[in-house]
Amino acid sequence: MRGRTTGTVRGWRWRRNPLRRRTDVVETWLALFFAVALCATPLLGWWADRSVGRVLSHEVATEHAERTLVTATLARDKASGSKTRPTEQLRWTGPDGSTRTATVSSDIEVLQQGRIKVWTDRAGRLAPPPLDSATAGTHAVLAGVAAGSAAAGLLVLSRQLLMWRLMLRRLESWAREWARVGQDWGRAGAGG
């Protein structure tokens, strides 16, 4: 009987079972849907990684174009009088050729013979270092992992909520069936 396919669809037997309820069929379809959706969450993470990566690589290029690394000299500020955190007078040349100054704490960077490298913006003001490509790549990967994990967590939470509602419906159905059939165990004439 190998060639016979009546009642079988690709190895799955689709027969009517008197114990099978509608909630059983819904549960099966929900399990299939959530399994497929859960397998798709890495694609969502990959997409988020690529999207954030594109934005951050543009930001890296923009920040590197807008900021310049210049050499500044440090001269200790004698008027400070602070023994715990001495301050330094930082001097550098701006893009327009003017001399710029700023007062900074002496622990700003490691000095090399009284000189320090600082980042300035187009106007010659001190600016934070631009984002580097390795940090941008790390942020993109973390965004992808977070998006994929959040999607998977939301799927699992949704499945649990739906299965809880389905179980309540199943129990209500069983209670209605039990009330309809009734209990006649132990009574005369119950057939037992």
C-alpha positions in Angstrom: 0.0 0.0 0.0 2.9 2.4 -0.6 1.2 4.3 -3.5 -2.0 5.0 -1.6 -2.3 8.6 -0.6 -5.9 8.8 0.6 -6.1 10.7 3.8 -2.4 11.6 3.7 -0.9 14.9 2.4 2.9 14.7 2.2 3.2 12.6 5.3 0.6 14.5 7.3 -2.6 12.7 8.1 -5.7 14.9 7.8 -8.4 12.7 9.3 -11.3 13.8 11.3 -10.8 13.2 15.0 -13.8 13.5 17.4 -11.5 14.7 20.1 -9.9 17.5 18.0 -11.4 20.9 18.8 -11.2 24.1 16.9 -8.7 25.4 19.4 -6.4 22.6 18.6 -6.3 23.6 14.9 -5.8 27.3 15.9 -3.0 26.3 18.2 -1.2 24.4 15.4 -1.5 27.3 13.0 -0.3 29.7 15.6 2.7 27.5 16.4 3.6 27.3 12.7 3.2 31.1 12.2 5.3 32.0 15.3 8.0 29.5 14.3 8.4 31.1 10.8 8.2 34.6 12.3 10.9 33.7 14.9 13.1 32.4 12.2 12.8 35.7 10.4 14.0 37.8 13.3 17.7 37.5 12.3 16.7 39.1 9.0 15.2 42.0 10.9 18.4 42.3 13.0 20.5 42.2 9.8 18.3 45.0 8.2 18.6 47.2 11.3 22.4 46.6 11.3 22.7 47.7 7.7 20.4 50.7 8.1 22.1 52.0 11.2 25.5 51.2 9.6 24.7 53.4 6.6 23.6 56.3 8.7 26.6 56.1 11.0 29.1 55.8 8.2 27.6 59.0 6.7 27.9 60.6 10.1 31.6 59.5 10.4 32.4 61.0 7.0 30.5 64.2 7.9 32.3 64.6 11.3 35.7 63.9 9.8 35.0 66.5 7.1 33.9 69.1 9.6 36.6 68.6 12.2 40.4 69.0 12.1 43.1 67.6 14.3 45.5 70.4 15.3 48.5 70.6 17.6 48.1 72.8 20.6 50.7 73.8 23.2 50.1 73.9 26.9 51.4 76.4 29.4 50.6 76.0 33.1 48.3 78.7 34.5 50.1 80.1 37.6 47.0 82.1 38.7 45.0 78.9 39.3 46.3 78.2 42.8 44.5 74.9 42.9 46.8 72.1 44.1 44.5 69.2 43.4 43.6 70.0 39.7 46.0 72.4 38.1 44.7 74.0 34.9 46.5 74.5 31.7 46.3 77.2 29.1 45.7 75.6 25.8 46.8 77.5 22.6 46.3 76.5 19.0 46.0 78.1 15.6 42.5 78.2 14.1 41.8 77.7 10.4 41.8 81.4 9.8 45.3 81.8 11.2 44.2 83.4 14.5 45.5 82.1 17.8 42.9 80.5 20.0 43.1 79.7 23.7 41.2 77.7 26.2 41.6 76.8 29.9 41.5 73.0 30.4 42.4 70.7 33.2 45.9 69.1 33.1 44.5 65.6 32.8 42.9 66.2 29.4 45.3 64.1 27.4 48.8 62.6 27.6 51.2 65.4 26.8 54.1 64.9 24.4 56.8 67.5 25.0 54.3 70.2 26.0 52.1 69.6 22.9 48.8 67.9 22.5 46.5 67.0 19.6 43.0 68.4 19.8 40.0 68.4 17.5 38.5 71.7 16.3 35.5 72.6 14.3 35.5 74.7 11.1 35.3 77.9 13.2 38.4 76.8 15.2 36.6 76.0 18.5 37.4 72.9 20.5 35.2 70.0 19.4 34.9 66.4 20.6 36.7 63.8 18.5 34.7 62.6 15.5 33.1 59.2 15.5 35.5 56.5 14.2 34.4 53.8 11.8 35.1 51.0 14.3 32.8 52.5 16.9 30.2 53.2 14.3 30.4 49.5 13.2 30.0 48.4 16.8 27.0 50.6 17.3 25.4 49.2 14.1 25.9 45.6 15.2 24.5 46.4 18.6 21.5 48.0 17.0 21.0 44.9 14.9 21.2 42.6 17.9 18.9 44.8 19.9 16.3 45.0 17.0 16.4 41.2 16.5 16.2 40.4 20.2 13.4 42.9 20.7 11.4 41.4 17.8 12.0 37.9 19.1 11.0 38.9 22.6 7.8 40.6 21.3 7.0 37.4 19.3 7.5 35.2 22.3 5.4 37.5 24.5 2.6 37.7 21.9 2.6 33.9 21.5 2.3 33.4 25.3 -0.6 35.9 25.5 -2.4 34.2 22.6 -1.8 30.8 24.0 -3.2 31.9 27.4 -6.3 33.2 25.7 -6.6 30.1 23.7 -6.3 27.9 26.8 -9.0 30.0 28.5 -11.3 29.5 25.6 -10.5 25.8 25.5 -11.3 25.4 29.2 -14.6 27.3 28.8 -15.5 25.0 25.9 -14.8 22.0 28.0 -16.9 23.4 30.9 -19.8 23.9 28.5 -19.5 20.4 27.1 -19.3 19.0 30.6 -22.4 20.9 31.7 -24.3 19.7 28.6 -23.4 16.1 29.1 -23.8 16.2 32.9 -22.5 13.9 35.5 -24.4 10.6 36.2 -21.6 8.5 37.6 -22.6 6.3 40.4 -26.4 6.6 39.9 -28.6 3.8 39.1 -29.3 3.4 35.4 -26.2 5.2 34.4 -25.1 2.2 32.3 -22.1 1.4 34.4 
